[in-house]
Amino acid sequence: MSEKRKEPQLPEVIKKSYNDFLKTIDSFFYDAFQNIHNNGMFHSQIPVQTYETDSAFVIEAQLPGVKKEQIILDVYQSHVKIGVKQEEFMEETNDVDQYVKQQYSSQVKERVIPLPFPVTQKDVKASYQNGLLTIKVPNRRHVIDIE
């Protein structure tokens, strides 16, 4: 005698709920990864261009919309760090319900640029005009003549 074993069947209501649950999870992850480029954590770094002249090593950083006061420059041995600090303070007052809502946020973007030689802070000159930060470091490369 061979008995066919039947698989237990879930009621339709449970099947539908389970499928809806799986669709919700799929949708959550799909939406999250579709908009990942809108997350500030994944924004590109501060765009810079470096080049060398006979007299200087030059770093140019494009910082449109940034005020001079927001820029932080730091020099350490053979590196220059460019930082941009953005702070935002919002206050909302509701006289009807008698509450005040305050919100503060602060974000710092940074970029470290290696230099081909060590420098000191007094050697570095910087200017900022029309959204372009220009940093000049005296060129200390020495060409060695080969006999």
Backbone as ProteinMPNN parsed JSONL, in Angstrom:
{"seq_chain_A": "MSEKRKEPQLPEVIKKSYNDFLKTIDSFFYDAFQNIHNNGMFHSQIPVQTYETDSAFVIEAQLPGVKKEQIILDVYQSHVKIGVKQEEFMEETNDVDQYVKQQYSSQVKERVIPLPFPVTQKDVKASYQNGLLTIKVPNRRHVIDIE", "coords_chain_A": {"N_chain_A": [[0.813, -1.171, 0.0], [0.626, 1.994, -0.953], [0.833, 5.083, 0.294], [-0.01, 8.304, -0.534], [1.604, 11.108, 0.405], [0.391, 14.102, 1.562], [1.242, 17.466, 1.131], [1.229, 19.98, 3.602], [-1.139, 22.521, 3.326], [-1.273, 26.005, 3.192], [-3.646, 28.303, 4.42], [-5.404, 30.489, 2.207], [-5.525, 33.182, 3.012], [-3.315, 33.519, 4.711], [-1.254, 32.926, 2.901], [-1.525, 35.078, 1.105], [-0.998, 37.26, 2.81], [1.63, 36.693, 3.512], [2.909, 36.834, 0.998], [2.421, 39.538, 0.415], [3.931, 40.694, 2.442], [6.541, 39.907, 1.672], [6.723, 41.299, -0.763], [6.665, 43.922, 0.183], [9.086, 44.069, 1.576], [10.886, 43.659, -0.568], [10.28, 45.941, -2.079], [11.067, 47.953, -0.281], [13.921, 47.644, -0.174], [14.522, 47.936, -2.878], [13.675, 50.598, -3.42], [15.353, 51.951, -1.625], [17.936, 51.507, -2.679], [17.647, 52.554, -5.196], [17.624, 55.276, -4.756], [20.056, 55.847, -3.634], [22.074, 57.551, -4.419], [21.214, 60.033, -3.614], [21.876, 60.286, -1.015], [23.805, 62.005, 1.337], [26.132, 60.905, 2.322], [27.272, 59.542, 0.241], [28.033, 61.372, -1.601], [30.231, 62.933, -3.962], [33.71, 63.706, -3.411], [35.339, 66.81, -2.475], [35.91, 68.552, -5.358], [39.074, 68.703, -6.865], [41.923, 70.098, -8.54], [45.231, 69.566, -9.397], [48.393, 70.966, -10.156], [51.712, 71.646, -11.396], [54.057, 74.262, -11.452], [57.067, 75.997, -12.453], [57.677, 77.501, -10.221], [55.791, 76.902, -8.225], [53.632, 74.539, -6.515], [50.387, 73.879, -7.26], [47.083, 73.89, -6.041], [43.765, 73.639, -6.889], [40.513, 74.1, -5.859], [37.141, 73.562, -6.442], [34.513, 75.266, -5.131], [31.629, 76.023, -5.245], [29.154, 78.327, -4.128], [29.989, 78.337, -1.515], [30.94, 80.073, 1.408], [33.734, 82.118, 2.304], [34.287, 82.002, 5.035], [33.495, 79.473, 5.748], [35.425, 77.722, 5.014], [38.06, 75.564, 5.867], [41.431, 75.278, 6.266], [44.224, 73.163, 6.545], [47.544, 72.33, 7.235], [49.872, 69.783, 7.189], [52.915, 68.411, 7.486], [53.511, 66.81, 4.646], [51.021, 67.234, 3.47], [47.903, 68.739, 2.55], [44.908, 69.729, 3.948], [41.644, 70.272, 3.013], [38.731, 71.643, 4.202], [35.196, 71.972, 4.422], [32.768, 73.538, 6.18], [29.431, 73.175, 6.952], [26.704, 74.601, 8.426], [23.472, 74.571, 9.839], [20.666, 76.148, 11.139], [17.452, 75.923, 12.32], [14.344, 77.307, 13.289], [11.146, 76.915, 14.471], [8.154, 78.367, 15.335], [5.136, 77.945, 16.999], [2.439, 79.625, 17.803], [-0.19, 79.041, 18.362], [-0.394, 76.354, 19.332], [1.488, 76.643, 21.198], [4.39, 76.018, 21.118], [7.909, 75.611, 20.49], [10.045, 74.681, 17.99], [13.253, 73.594, 17.469], [16.038, 73.086, 15.385], [19.21, 71.842, 14.626], [21.94, 71.391, 12.485], [25.072, 70.079, 11.43], [27.73, 69.74, 9.198], [30.725, 68.473, 7.846], [32.742, 68.516, 5.087], [35.601, 66.978, 3.811], [38.839, 66.952, 2.279], [41.891, 65.482, 1.616], [44.973, 66.345, 0.337], [47.826, 65.011, -0.991], [51.162, 66.234, -0.945], [54.1, 66.647, -3.0], [56.347, 67.054, -1.471], [57.597, 67.974, 1.811], [56.061, 70.672, 3.704], [55.681, 73.836, 5.429], [53.297, 75.662, 7.416], [53.603, 78.426, 7.061], [54.621, 78.609, 4.521], [52.555, 78.175, 2.769], [50.175, 79.654, 0.65], [46.953, 81.001, 0.189], [43.994, 81.73, -1.713], [40.647, 82.894, -2.331], [38.185, 83.157, -4.653], [35.225, 83.811, -6.406], [34.123, 81.196, -5.984], [36.311, 79.537, -6.334], [38.939, 78.026, -4.816], [42.277, 78.638, -4.411], [45.343, 77.259, -3.799], [48.676, 77.762, -3.128], [51.886, 76.424, -3.066], [55.29, 76.845, -2.481], [57.479, 75.551, -4.915], [59.548, 72.973, -4.202], [61.049, 71.142, -5.424], [63.991, 69.687, -6.578], [65.949, 69.525, -9.33], [68.155, 67.111, -10.351], [71.161, 67.169, -11.911], [72.486, 64.93, -14.222], [75.552, 63.527, -14.772]], "CA_chain_A": [[0.0, 0.0, 0.0], [1.399, 3.232, -0.986], [0.05, 6.262, 0.64], [0.557, 9.571, -0.979], [1.646, 12.064, 1.497], [-0.011, 15.429, 1.132], [1.924, 18.61, 1.742], [0.257, 20.846, 4.274], [-1.497, 23.717, 2.568], [-1.58, 27.169, 4.008], [-4.88, 28.977, 4.003], [-5.195, 31.579, 1.246], [-5.313, 34.462, 3.709], [-1.928, 33.536, 5.18], [-0.414, 33.006, 1.7], [-1.602, 36.453, 0.594], [-0.289, 38.122, 3.761], [3.055, 36.38, 3.389], [3.365, 37.407, -0.274], [2.423, 41.001, 0.579], [5.076, 40.996, 3.287], [7.746, 39.788, 0.842], [6.709, 42.41, -1.715], [7.009, 45.127, 0.94], [10.534, 44.024, 1.823], [11.529, 43.897, -1.866], [10.062, 47.345, -2.418], [11.899, 48.755, 0.614], [15.312, 47.606, -0.614], [14.596, 48.491, -4.227], [13.599, 52.058, -3.299], [16.539, 52.445, -0.921], [19.097, 51.496, -3.551], [17.371, 53.434, -6.336], [17.895, 56.658, -4.357], [21.272, 55.894, -2.819], [22.879, 58.699, -4.844], [20.724, 61.226, -2.926], [22.381, 60.265, 0.351], [24.996, 62.838, 1.444], [27.297, 60.102, 2.625], [27.84, 59.019, -0.982], [28.38, 62.437, -2.532], [31.635, 62.931, -4.32], [34.584, 64.541, -2.609], [35.559, 68.16, -2.974], [36.68, 68.405, -6.601], [40.325, 69.458, -6.907], [42.854, 69.916, -9.655], [46.585, 69.941, -8.978], [49.4, 71.062, -11.214], [52.986, 72.169, -10.943], [54.78, 75.208, -12.297], [58.469, 76.065, -12.02], [57.8, 78.152, -8.917], [54.802, 76.495, -7.223], [52.713, 73.413, -6.638], [49.107, 74.576, -7.149], [45.87, 73.097, -5.816], [42.55, 74.422, -7.107], [39.315, 73.382, -5.413], [35.899, 74.227, -6.831], [33.602, 75.296, -3.989], [30.563, 76.979, -5.553], [28.158, 78.565, -3.096], [30.595, 78.27, -0.188], [31.5, 81.336, 1.881], [35.124, 82.028, 2.743], [34.301, 81.664, 6.46], [33.191, 78.049, 5.907], [36.574, 76.931, 4.554], [39.078, 75.259, 6.877], [42.658, 74.754, 5.659], [45.168, 72.623, 7.514], [48.77, 71.834, 6.604], [50.62, 68.894, 8.058], [54.039, 67.787, 6.8], [53.401, 66.845, 3.186], [49.603, 67.136, 3.119], [47.018, 69.879, 2.761], [43.526, 69.271, 4.137], [40.622, 71.277, 2.752], [37.465, 71.3, 4.837], [34.087, 72.915, 4.254], [31.807, 73.303, 7.269], [28.09, 73.689, 6.683], [25.847, 74.568, 9.603], [22.114, 75.038, 9.571], [19.843, 76.265, 12.334], [16.066, 76.242, 11.98], [13.462, 77.459, 14.441], [9.734, 77.015, 14.093], [7.345, 78.741, 16.491], [3.705, 77.797, 16.812], [1.788, 80.34, 18.9], [-1.483, 78.423, 18.661], [-0.166, 75.205, 20.21], [2.503, 77.107, 22.136], [5.631, 75.254, 21.149], [9.018, 76.061, 19.648], [10.828, 73.541, 17.494], [14.573, 74.019, 17.008], [16.792, 72.012, 14.744], [20.561, 72.261, 14.266], [22.723, 70.347, 11.826], [26.42, 70.484, 11.072], [28.368, 68.745, 8.334], [32.034, 68.889, 7.357], [33.317, 67.74, 3.99], [37.052, 67.153, 3.825], [39.647, 66.309, 1.241], [43.315, 65.566, 1.912], [45.764, 66.303, -0.897], [49.25, 64.798, -0.699], [52.116, 67.087, -1.651], [55.297, 65.867, -3.35], [57.444, 67.406, -0.571], [57.079, 68.551, 3.063], [55.929, 72.132, 3.759], [55.212, 74.386, 6.696], [52.114, 76.505, 7.239], [53.978, 79.764, 6.583], [54.943, 78.528, 3.093], [51.339, 77.99, 1.977], [49.364, 80.853, 0.388], [45.636, 80.601, -0.341], [43.047, 82.791, -2.061], [39.324, 82.375, -2.662], [37.421, 84.098, -5.471], [34.202, 83.253, -7.297], [33.93, 79.763, -5.789], [37.529, 78.782, -6.635], [39.986, 78.117, -3.808], [43.588, 78.383, -5.003], [46.38, 77.085, -2.781], [49.994, 77.706, -3.769], [52.983, 76.005, -2.212], [56.525, 76.994, -3.244], [58.001, 74.295, -5.45], [60.841, 72.649, -3.592], [61.701, 70.044, -6.136], [65.316, 70.021, -7.106], [66.344, 68.634, -10.419], [69.552, 66.713, -10.208], [71.82, 66.976, -13.196], [73.214, 63.656, -14.321], [76.777, 63.715, -15.576]], "C_chain_A": [[0.861, 1.24, 0.0], [0.477, 4.399, -0.73], [0.75, 7.495, 0.109], [0.469, 10.545, 0.167], [1.308, 13.448, 0.964], [0.79, 16.471, 1.89], [0.879, 19.455, 2.44], [0.048, 22.119, 3.455], [-1.829, 24.851, 3.531], [-2.884, 27.783, 3.525], [-4.525, 30.174, 3.109], [-4.886, 32.909, 1.922], [-3.858, 34.591, 4.164], [-0.975, 33.651, 3.993], [-0.362, 34.442, 1.186], [-0.838, 37.396, 1.509], [1.216, 37.929, 3.649], [3.622, 36.988, 2.106], [3.408, 38.933, -0.217], [3.625, 41.446, 1.409], [6.376, 40.949, 2.476], [7.841, 40.923, -0.178], [7.111, 43.718, -1.032], [8.51, 45.19, 1.203], [11.296, 44.298, 0.522], [11.441, 45.365, -2.258], [10.949, 48.255, -1.58], [13.341, 48.801, 0.11], [15.478, 48.176, -2.023], [14.597, 50.017, -4.174], [14.849, 52.636, -2.648], [17.736, 52.52, -1.853], [18.889, 52.32, -4.817], [17.782, 54.858, -6.008], [19.168, 56.807, -3.539], [22.143, 57.095, -3.181], [22.414, 59.995, -4.181], [21.23, 61.322, -1.486], [23.69, 61.045, 0.405], [26.264, 62.052, 1.708], [27.998, 59.631, 1.346], [28.156, 60.104, -2.005], [29.874, 62.424, -2.805], [32.41, 63.882, -3.417], [34.634, 65.95, -3.187], [36.41, 68.035, -4.237], [37.921, 69.293, -6.587], [41.103, 69.139, -8.173], [44.215, 70.366, -9.144], [47.481, 70.018, -10.2], [50.629, 71.751, -10.653], [53.53, 73.161, -11.956], [56.227, 75.197, -11.823], [58.591, 76.605, -10.595], [56.852, 77.609, -7.843], [54.108, 75.187, -7.571], [51.348, 74.012, -6.332], [47.97, 73.569, -6.986], [44.692, 74.038, -6.033], [41.349, 73.558, -6.735], [38.091, 74.198, -5.792], [34.893, 74.102, -5.684], [32.465, 76.285, -4.248], [29.557, 77.091, -4.41], [28.686, 78.54, -1.676], [31.16, 79.644, 0.168], [32.916, 81.094, 2.395], [35.23, 81.561, 4.197], [34.047, 80.175, 6.723], [34.392, 77.161, 5.605], [37.599, 76.792, 5.679], [40.277, 74.657, 6.143], [43.613, 74.31, 6.752], [46.356, 72.06, 6.75], [49.5, 70.971, 7.615], [51.647, 68.141, 7.232], [53.871, 67.881, 5.288], [51.959, 66.635, 2.717], [48.901, 68.461, 3.371], [45.613, 69.311, 2.894], [42.597, 70.458, 3.92], [39.332, 70.783, 3.399], [36.433, 72.38, 4.569], [33.044, 72.563, 5.304], [30.488, 73.968, 6.919], [27.248, 73.501, 7.937], [24.488, 75.142, 9.245], [21.334, 75.039, 10.876], [18.442, 76.683, 11.901], [15.257, 76.339, 13.263], [12.052, 77.678, 13.934], [8.936, 77.289, 15.355], [5.87, 78.612, 16.135], [3.023, 78.426, 18.02], [0.457, 79.705, 19.307], [-1.306, 77.27, 19.652], [0.911, 75.483, 21.261], [3.704, 76.158, 22.239], [6.652, 75.891, 20.209], [9.818, 74.831, 19.269], [12.141, 74.093, 16.953], [15.323, 72.823, 16.461], [18.141, 72.562, 14.314], [21.259, 71.096, 13.582], [24.071, 70.931, 11.414], [27.054, 69.364, 10.269], [29.698, 69.313, 7.865], [32.452, 67.937, 6.244], [34.811, 68.015, 4.005], [37.706, 66.422, 2.672], [41.102, 66.536, 1.598], [44.077, 65.383, 0.605], [47.222, 66.099, -0.512], [50.106, 65.732, -1.548], [53.367, 66.273, -1.96], [56.496, 66.139, -2.447], [56.854, 67.996, 0.706], [57.05, 70.082, 3.003], [55.552, 72.548, 5.18], [54.059, 75.327, 6.396], [52.472, 77.873, 6.668], [54.312, 79.77, 5.093], [53.697, 78.557, 2.211], [50.568, 79.299, 1.862], [48.06, 80.391, -0.25], [44.816, 81.838, -0.66], [41.734, 82.133, -2.479], [38.535, 83.448, -3.392], [36.461, 83.335, -6.362], [34.077, 81.73, -7.207], [35.144, 78.905, -6.089], [38.574, 79.063, -5.56], [41.301, 77.745, -4.48], [44.623, 78.364, -3.887], [47.706, 76.933, -3.518], [51.05, 77.391, -2.722], [54.254, 76.171, -3.029], [57.073, 75.636, -3.664], [59.4, 74.059, -4.905], [61.517, 71.471, -4.276], [63.035, 70.54, -6.675], [65.669, 68.995, -8.176], [67.828, 68.355, -10.282], [70.1, 66.456, -11.601], [72.612, 65.67, -13.165], [74.404, 63.875, -15.239], [76.996, 62.567, -16.507]], "O_chain_A": [[1.705, 1.457, 0.87], [-0.499, 4.645, -1.438], [1.953, 7.683, 0.291], [-0.573, 10.761, 0.785], [1.912, 13.898, -0.01], [0.991, 16.382, 3.101], [-0.228, 19.631, 1.931], [1.008, 22.705, 2.956], [-2.545, 24.686, 4.519], [-3.174, 27.77, 2.329], [-3.465, 30.781, 3.258], [-4.058, 33.675, 1.429], [-3.247, 35.649, 4.017], [0.006, 34.39, 4.061], [0.71, 34.958, 0.871], [-0.098, 38.253, 1.025], [1.98, 38.894, 3.688], [4.696, 37.589, 2.126], [4.333, 39.548, -0.747], [4.257, 42.458, 1.105], [7.211, 41.847, 2.584], [8.927, 41.447, -0.425], [7.826, 44.529, -1.621], [9.126, 46.247, 1.068], [12.246, 45.081, 0.513], [12.42, 45.954, -2.716], [11.52, 49.216, -2.095], [13.917, 49.881, -0.018], [16.48, 48.83, -2.313], [15.431, 50.658, -4.815], [15.347, 53.682, -3.064], [18.479, 53.501, -1.821], [19.86, 52.74, -5.445], [18.244, 55.583, -6.89], [19.334, 57.796, -2.826], [22.875, 57.602, -2.331], [23.159, 60.975, -4.186], [21.026, 62.337, -0.821], [24.594, 60.785, -0.389], [27.356, 62.495, 1.351], [29.196, 59.351, 1.371], [28.507, 59.8, -3.145], [30.672, 61.966, -1.986], [31.836, 64.743, -2.751], [34.057, 66.238, -4.236], [37.506, 67.476, -4.194], [37.829, 70.493, -6.327], [40.962, 68.076, -8.778], [44.335, 71.426, -8.53], [47.346, 69.243, -11.147], [50.592, 72.357, -9.582], [53.473, 72.931, -13.164], [56.572, 74.469, -10.892], [59.493, 76.218, -9.852], [57.089, 77.837, -6.657], [54.011, 74.787, -8.731], [51.157, 74.595, -5.265], [47.9, 72.554, -7.679], [44.629, 75.11, -5.43], [41.189, 72.441, -7.227], [38.016, 75.39, -5.496], [34.479, 73.004, -5.313], [32.35, 77.285, -3.54], [29.162, 76.093, -3.807], [27.919, 78.702, -0.728], [31.782, 80.302, -0.666], [33.245, 80.003, 2.859], [36.146, 80.818, 4.551], [34.354, 79.677, 7.806], [34.372, 75.969, 5.913], [37.954, 77.764, 6.346], [40.142, 73.633, 5.472], [43.787, 74.996, 7.759], [46.186, 71.388, 5.733], [49.719, 71.379, 8.755], [51.293, 67.329, 6.378], [54.076, 68.951, 4.716], [51.703, 65.962, 1.719], [49.255, 69.206, 4.285], [45.175, 68.514, 2.065], [42.74, 71.504, 4.552], [38.9, 69.654, 3.171], [36.763, 73.564, 4.499], [32.507, 71.456, 5.325], [30.433, 75.163, 6.629], [27.099, 72.389, 8.442], [24.377, 76.076, 8.451], [21.34, 74.059, 11.621], [18.272, 77.68, 11.199], [15.452, 75.564, 14.199], [11.807, 78.524, 13.075], [9.024, 76.541, 16.329], [5.42, 79.109, 15.103], [3.018, 77.859, 19.113], [0.033, 79.82, 20.457], [-1.981, 77.215, 20.68], [1.196, 74.637, 22.109], [3.985, 75.584, 23.291], [6.304, 76.607, 19.27], [10.216, 74.042, 20.126], [12.141, 74.961, 16.08], [15.255, 71.715, 16.992], [18.213, 73.629, 13.705], [21.18, 69.956, 14.039], [24.187, 72.114, 11.095], [26.933, 68.188, 10.614], [29.792, 70.492, 7.526], [32.509, 66.722, 6.431], [35.236, 69.155, 4.19], [37.2, 65.42, 2.166], [41.505, 67.67, 1.858], [43.868, 64.419, -0.131], [47.796, 66.916, 0.209], [49.808, 65.985, -2.715], [53.665, 65.308, -1.255], [57.552, 65.532, -2.625], [55.719, 68.473, 0.69], [57.886, 70.709, 2.352], [55.161, 71.726, 6.009], [53.868, 75.74, 5.252], [51.714, 78.422, 5.868], [54.288, 80.827, 4.463], [53.775, 78.922, 1.038], [50.335, 79.975, 2.864], [48.051, 79.511, -1.111], [44.917, 82.861, 0.018], [41.706, 80.983, -2.918], [38.247, 84.509, -2.839], [36.828, 82.343, -6.992], [33.943, 81.053, -8.226], [35.043, 77.678, -6.103], [39.036, 80.194, -5.41], [41.426, 76.662, -5.052], [44.76, 79.324, -3.129], [47.847, 76.095, -4.408], [51.103, 77.997, -1.652], [54.314, 75.693, -4.161], [57.123, 74.696, -2.87], [60.313, 74.855, -5.126], [62.457, 70.885, -3.74], [63.161, 71.666, -7.157], [65.682, 67.786, -7.945], [68.64, 69.266, -10.118], [69.576, 65.64, -12.359], [73.31, 65.365, -12.197], [74.253, 64.358, -16.361], [77.973, 62.557, -17.255]]}, "name": "protein", "num_of_chains": 1, "seq": "MSEKRKEPQLPEVIKKSYNDFLKTIDSFFYDAFQNIHNNGMFHSQIPVQTYETDSAFVIEAQLPGVKKEQIILDVYQSHVKIGVKQEEFMEETNDVDQYVKQQYSSQVKERVIPLPFPVTQKDVKASYQNGLLTIKVPNRRHVIDIE"}
